[in-house]
Each structure stands twice: as structure tokens, then as C-alpha cells.
Amino acid sequence: MEAIRLNRYLASCGVCSRRDADKLIEQGLVTVNGEMAEPGRKVTDNDQVTVRGKVVSAPDQKVILAYYKPVGVTCTERDVHAEKTVVQALKYPVRLTYAGRLDRDSEGLLLMTNDGGLIDAMMRGRNGHEKEYLVKSDRVWKEEALENMRRGVYLEELKTTTRPCRIEQIGSKTLRMILTQGLNRQIRRMCQAQGYRVTGLKRVRVMNIELGKLKPGEYREITDTERTALYRQCGLHM
């Protein structure tokens, strides 16, 4: 293997995304051949890389799971304040990382994988990958509020305007929303900006992968057909 940047290597090992890898390196949690790694470091297969003292290497087999994250489970790997993390809830024998968070109070489809390249490709906001949600609110929706959100809402806390999105009203208080970005608590913030409070939030699709008949806490390996389409949409080769 030719020398590649350390953050890319950690991503390919399924440790985390490149962005999160940079954070680990800056925090001094990564070593190369026993020495603390510096940002921009390059490595090859001949180097021994550790994260928090554990040696990491590229996975022999790539795993991608569709997992129904229940309400109350936190998308984090290490958080002393989390009652239950997604890793603890999933209990899968191979170390997997989530591709796209769901907040603790939300439920639904979470893709879990050890393919860091796939995680990195899916997390690039500029790619505009679709995510579909069912959203329940505390009161009946007005068309003006829906149109505002379809066009894009300025979120004061994040100092940004959301991208235009698709919204279908499927009940007086229930919406189907399809977003192409993943800002922090985006749907809750968008609804709040219109004077609504979200009472239920479920993600039912990520790109071509659907939640289907999975129940809270259940998971399945995605099919070969789903995998092929997912990689193609991410611009990756299997």
C-alpha cells in the first residue's frame, strides 16, 4: 500500500470519519509506531497504528447493517453521560460505526458499518444524499409553515439556512420529510422556527436503504442489491 494520510487510513479501518479522525489525532489519542501522531502524518501497511492504545487495521470483511435505533439510545461510542450508547444497544461482534447520527429522542434507521470509506462518502453534505423521516408535531400544521420549511428556514442557533426539502402532509399533525443535509437536530429546529414542537421523529430511509419491517432494537445485513446501489450512489467501487 502506498503512503496515505493518517485520517484516511483510520477511516478505511472503520474507526470513524476523516473529520473525527482529525479530532482524535489532535487530542493525542493516535500513535504511529509508538509515537504520538501529528496532523498530516502519512502511513503505510507496515506502520502500527493505535487509537486509545488499541491497534487498528483494515477489516477483512466489510459489514453494513440496517439498524432500528430505539428512542433513548445515544449515537456515540464513548460518553459517560449517555444512559445507553448505540454500540452497547447493538451488541454486534464486529466493531461498527454509525453513518449519520440520530439524536437520543429520535428513532429509526441507522446504518452501521466498518467501512470507513463508505462513512466518509455518506457524511459529505455536498453530495446531497436523501434521508426520509416521519415527523409528528404537537398541533395541526398550516400550509404557510410547510411552505416556509420547503423553501428553507434560517436557523438562528446554527447561523445557516436549510436547503429546500420535500414535505408531504400525511396527517393533520404528521409529515413525511425528505432532507438532503444533516444539520444538528435539523428537523426539530426547523419545526421550532415555525412555532411547532416535534413529539415524534422516525427516520425510515437513508438513500436506497429502507427501515422496512424492522422493530426497535432489530437489525439486518443489507442485501447485495442494496449494497451495490449504495456504493454506486456514493461514487465508490465495491
C-alpha positions as CSV (number, residue, x, y, z in Angstrom):
1,M,0.0,0.0,0.0
2,E,1.3,3.5,-0.9
3,A,1.5,6.0,1.9
4,I,-1.8,7.8,2.7
5,R,-2.8,10.4,5.2
6,L,-3.5,9.0,8.6
7,N,-7.1,10.3,8.8
8,R,-7.9,8.5,5.6
9,Y,-6.3,5.3,6.9
10,L,-8.3,5.5,10.1
11,A,-11.5,6.0,8.1
12,S,-10.6,3.0,5.9
13,C,-10.2,0.9,9.0
14,G,-13.8,1.8,10.1
15,V,-12.7,3.7,13.1
16,C,-14.6,6.9,12.2
17,S,-14.9,9.5,9.5
18,R,-11.9,11.5,8.4
19,R,-13.2,14.6,10.3
20,D,-13.5,12.6,13.5
21,A,-10.1,11.0,12.8
22,D,-8.5,14.5,12.7
23,K,-10.1,15.2,16.1
24,L,-8.6,12.0,17.6
25,I,-5.2,12.9,16.3
26,E,-5.4,16.5,17.7
27,Q,-6.4,15.0,21.1
28,G,-3.3,12.9,21.1
29,L,-5.2,9.6,21.1
30,V,-3.5,8.2,18.0
31,T,0.1,6.8,17.8
32,V,2.1,5.5,14.9
33,N,4.9,3.0,15.7
34,G,4.6,4.0,19.3
35,E,4.9,7.8,18.8
36,M,2.1,10.3,19.1
37,A,0.8,11.1,15.6
38,E,0.8,14.6,14.2
39,P,-1.9,16.0,11.8
40,G,-1.0,15.4,8.2
41,R,1.1,12.2,9.0
42,K,1.2,9.6,6.3
43,V,1.3,5.8,6.9
44,T,1.5,2.5,5.1
45,D,0.5,-1.1,5.9
46,N,4.0,-1.5,7.5
47,D,3.2,1.0,10.2
48,Q,1.5,0.1,13.5
49,V,-1.3,2.5,14.3
50,T,-3.2,2.6,17.6
51,V,-6.2,4.5,18.8
52,R,-6.6,4.8,22.5
53,G,-3.9,2.2,22.9
54,K,-5.6,-0.4,20.6
55,V,-4.1,-1.5,17.3
56,V,-6.3,-0.8,14.3
57,S,-6.2,-2.4,10.9
58,A,-8.4,-2.6,7.8
59,P,-11.3,-5.0,8.2
60,D,-11.1,-8.4,6.4
61,Q,-14.8,-8.2,5.6
62,K,-17.0,-5.1,5.2
63,V,-20.2,-5.2,7.1
64,I,-23.2,-2.9,6.6
65,L,-26.2,-3.2,8.9
66,A,-29.6,-1.6,8.8
67,Y,-30.4,-1.0,12.5
68,Y,-33.6,0.3,14.1
69,K,-32.3,2.7,16.8
70,P,-34.8,2.9,19.6
71,V,-35.6,6.2,21.5
72,G,-33.2,6.7,24.4
73,V,-30.1,5.2,22.7
74,T,-27.4,7.8,22.1
75,C,-25.3,7.9,18.9
76,T,-21.9,7.9,20.5
77,E,-19.1,5.4,21.2
78,R,-17.8,7.0,24.4
79,D,-20.0,9.2,26.6
80,V,-20.1,8.9,30.4
81,H,-23.4,10.8,30.4
82,A,-25.2,8.5,28.0
83,E,-27.5,6.0,29.6
84,K,-27.1,3.6,26.7
85,T,-24.9,4.1,23.6
86,V,-25.6,2.6,20.2
87,V,-22.6,0.2,20.5
88,Q,-24.0,-1.1,23.8
89,A,-27.5,-1.5,22.4
90,L,-26.4,-3.2,19.1
91,K,-24.1,-5.7,20.7
92,Y,-22.6,-6.8,17.3
93,P,-19.5,-9.0,17.4
94,V,-17.6,-6.8,14.9
95,R,-16.8,-3.1,15.7
96,L,-19.1,-0.9,13.7
97,T,-19.6,2.8,13.4
98,Y,-22.7,4.7,12.5
99,A,-23.0,6.7,9.3
100,G,-25.2,9.7,10.1
101,R,-26.5,10.4,13.7
102,L,-29.9,10.3,15.2
103,D,-30.4,12.2,18.4
104,R,-31.3,10.4,21.6
105,D,-35.0,11.3,21.4
106,S,-35.4,10.1,17.8
107,E,-35.8,6.6,16.4
108,G,-35.5,4.7,13.2
109,L,-33.0,3.7,10.6
110,L,-29.3,3.9,11.4
111,L,-26.6,2.4,9.0
112,M,-23.8,0.7,10.9
113,T,-20.6,-0.3,9.2
114,N,-16.9,-0.9,9.5
115,D,-16.3,0.6,6.0
116,G,-14.8,3.9,6.8
117,G,-14.7,5.0,3.2
118,L,-18.4,4.5,2.9
119,I,-19.0,6.5,6.1
120,D,-16.8,9.3,4.8
121,A,-18.7,9.4,1.4
122,M,-22.1,9.4,3.1
123,M,-21.2,12.2,5.5
124,R,-20.2,14.6,2.8
125,G,-23.0,17.1,2.9
126,R,-22.3,18.4,-0.6
127,N,-23.3,15.0,-2.1
128,G,-27.0,15.7,-1.1
129,H,-27.9,12.2,-0.1
130,E,-31.6,11.8,0.8
131,K,-32.8,10.9,4.2
132,E,-36.6,10.4,4.8
133,Y,-38.4,11.0,8.1
134,L,-41.9,10.7,9.6
135,V,-42.5,13.7,11.9
136,K,-45.3,14.2,14.4
137,S,-46.0,17.6,15.9
138,D,-47.9,19.0,18.9
139,R,-50.6,20.7,16.7
140,V,-52.2,20.8,13.3
141,W,-49.9,22.0,10.5
142,K,-50.7,25.1,8.5
143,E,-49.7,25.3,4.8
144,E,-47.8,28.5,5.3
145,A,-45.5,26.9,7.8
146,L,-45.0,23.9,5.4
147,E,-44.1,26.2,2.5
148,N,-41.6,28.1,4.7
149,M,-39.8,24.8,5.5
150,R,-39.9,23.6,1.9
151,R,-38.1,26.7,0.7
152,G,-35.6,26.7,3.6
153,V,-35.6,28.0,7.1
154,Y,-33.0,30.2,8.7
155,L,-31.8,28.6,12.0
156,E,-30.5,31.3,14.3
157,E,-28.7,28.8,16.6
158,L,-26.6,27.5,13.7
159,K,-26.4,30.7,11.7
160,T,-27.4,29.0,8.5
161,T,-30.4,28.5,6.2
162,T,-31.6,24.9,5.5
163,R,-31.7,23.6,2.0
164,P,-35.0,23.3,0.2
165,C,-36.7,20.0,1.1
166,R,-39.7,17.9,0.2
167,I,-42.6,17.7,2.6
168,E,-45.8,15.8,2.3
169,Q,-48.6,16.1,4.9
170,I,-49.9,12.7,5.6
171,G,-52.0,13.6,8.7
172,S,-53.1,16.7,10.4
173,K,-50.1,16.6,12.7
174,T,-47.9,14.2,10.7
175,L,-45.4,14.9,7.9
176,R,-43.1,13.0,5.6
177,M,-39.9,15.0,5.2
178,I,-37.0,14.2,2.8
179,L,-33.8,16.1,3.5
180,T,-30.5,16.3,1.7
181,Q,-28.5,17.5,4.6
182,G,-28.0,16.6,8.3
183,L,-27.6,19.6,10.5
184,N,-27.6,19.2,14.2
185,R,-31.3,18.4,15.3
186,Q,-32.3,20.0,12.0
187,I,-35.9,18.9,11.8
188,R,-36.6,19.8,15.4
189,R,-35.1,23.2,14.8
190,M,-37.0,23.8,11.6
191,C,-40.3,23.0,13.2
192,Q,-39.5,25.1,16.2
193,A,-38.7,28.0,13.9
194,Q,-42.3,27.8,12.7
195,G,-43.7,27.5,16.2
196,Y,-44.2,23.8,16.3
197,R,-42.8,21.2,18.7
198,V,-41.8,17.7,17.5
199,T,-43.4,14.9,19.5
200,G,-42.2,12.0,17.4
201,L,-39.4,11.6,14.9
202,K,-38.6,8.4,12.9
203,R,-36.1,8.0,10.1
204,V,-37.4,5.5,7.6
205,R,-34.9,5.7,4.8
206,V,-31.3,6.6,4.1
207,M,-30.6,6.8,0.4
208,N,-31.7,3.5,-1.0
209,I,-31.9,1.6,2.3
210,E,-35.3,1.5,4.0
211,L,-36.3,0.7,7.6
212,G,-39.0,-1.7,6.3
213,K,-40.4,-4.1,8.9
214,L,-37.6,-3.8,11.4
215,K,-38.7,-3.2,15.0
216,P,-36.9,-1.1,17.6
217,G,-33.6,-2.8,18.5
218,E,-33.6,-5.1,15.5
219,Y,-31.0,-5.1,12.7
220,R,-30.4,-6.9,9.4
221,E,-27.5,-7.1,6.9
222,I,-28.3,-5.2,3.8
223,T,-28.8,-7.3,0.6
224,D,-26.2,-7.5,-2.2
225,T,-28.5,-5.4,-4.4
226,E,-28.8,-2.7,-1.8
227,R,-25.1,-2.7,-1.2
228,T,-24.3,-2.3,-4.9
229,A,-26.8,0.6,-5.3
230,L,-25.5,2.2,-2.1
231,Y,-21.9,2.2,-3.2
232,R,-22.8,3.4,-6.7
233,Q,-24.8,6.4,-5.2
234,C,-21.7,7.2,-3.0
235,G,-19.4,7.1,-6.0
236,L,-17.5,4.1,-4.6
237,H,-16.4,0.8,-6.0
238,M,-17.0,-2.4,-4.1
